[in-house]
Amino acid sequence: MKSIQKFMKIAGLNFNIIWKDKAQNFKEIEEHLKDEKADLFLLPEMFSTGFCMDAEEIVDRNEESLNFLKRMSQAKNAAFCGSSSVEENGKFYNRMFFVKPDGSYDFYDKRHLFSFSGEDKIYTKGSERKIVEYKGFRFLLQVCYDLRFPVFSRNNNDYDAVLYVANWPEKRVEAWSHLLKARAIENLSYVFGVNRMGNDGNDLNYPESSACFFADGKEISDKKGNIISAEIDLEELTDFRDHFQFLNDRDQFEIKI
């Protein structure tokens, strides 16, 4: 029987990812989260290396990042989510994992690759839209640049929350903040976006900008130090959708991947 609950606490980690240093980043994450409790923890895009195009150098050849998520998930008895660089059949993917405490996991390969940085020349785009169920909540998995493409994330009454993990720099951070809110409003959904902080190896700066929004566009984040958290309420969301049935009037279309 599935474990179902009406409330869930999600906690995201804002931290300065150390460039291409998996071991140190794993230590940093453990230290930041050692006293935190949540049902689901979110880590930024490429949390173990930073958003890097040197795929041959940083790729997880022995599932280092996935195994770290599994260890953390079991230790905290909570789900863990974040992306890393992986190789499969000779191709590189920016892969977002959703790991559960029992060791099982789902993954989503980033669909919209950031051509501005050349990501599309190095990585292979995903071929599947991914929704994960956990404790009665349905989560749509998305990575960074996916945020700019609303058709791909359109809610067909098939999810309750969207999870975005990102490395979204200061120069474009206004777009990040506004689009997170827009995705929540247009999809009548919770939206939780976790961005990194600090400076990366490309000398890009990342201000604190992680946030969670309710379906009406109101920010519901609680920010303490490096942790941003939010309580999501399935009953409140259902009541809101029942009252404002905007999704019934959405355009009908089929996404072809």
C-alpha positions, 0 to 999 in steps of 0.5 A, a space after each residue: 500500500 502506498 504511503 499517502 499524506 496531505 502535507 509535505 515539507 520540502 527543503 532546498 539547499 542553497 550553496 556555493 558548489 565547488 567547481 569540479 570537486 565531487 568529494 568536497 561538495 558531498 561533504 559540504 552538502 552533508 554538513 549543511 543538512 546534518 540537522 535538517 528534517 524534511 520529506 524531500 530535499 532538493 539540490 541544485 543542478 549538477 550539484 556535485 560539480 557545477 554546471 560544466 561543459 567538460 563532460 569527459 572530466 566531470 561525468 559520473 562514471 561510477 554513479 558517484 552522485 547517484 550513490 551519494 543521493 542514495 546514502 543521504 536518502 537512506 540516512 535522512 529517511 527522505 527523498 533526495 533530488 538533484 542532477 549530475 552529468 552521466 554517460 550512457 551508451 556513449 552519450 552524455 546527459 544532464 540527468 535529474 534523479 529523484 531518489 527514495 529512502 528504499 533506494 529506488 529512484 526515477 530520473 529525468 534527462 534535461 530536455 531543453 539544453 542551454 545552447 547559449 553555453 554550448 550545452 546542446 553540443 556536449 549533452 544529449 537532450 532527454 526524450 521523456 517528460 517525467 512525473 514522479 509520485 511520492 507519498 501521495 504527491 505528484 512531482 514534475 521534474 525539470 532542470 534549469 533552462 526547461 523553465 523558459 518553455 511553458 508548453 513542456 511543463 503544461 499541467 494536464 491535471 497530472 501533477 501537483 508540484 513542479 521541481 526545478 533544479 538550476 544553475 541560473 546566474 545573476 545576469 538573468 535571475 529576474 527571469 528565473 524569479 518571474 518565470 517560477 511564479 508564472 509556472 505556478 499560476 498558469 499550472 495551478 501548481 506548487 513550484 519549487 525552484 532551487 538555484 545554486 549560490 556563489 561563483 562558478 569556474 566560468 566566473 559567473 555569480 549566483 545570488 540567493 534566489 531559490 523560492 517556492 510558490 503556491 498556485 496563486 503566485 504567492 511565495 510560501 518559502 521559509 528561508 534560514 541560512 542556506 536552507 529554503 523550505 516550504 510546507 505543501 498541502 495537497 488538500 489546500 491545493 485541491 480546494 484551490 483547483 476546485 474553486 478556480 477551475 482554470 485548467 478546464 479551459 486550457 488549450 488541447 495539444 499533444 507534445 511530441 518529443 
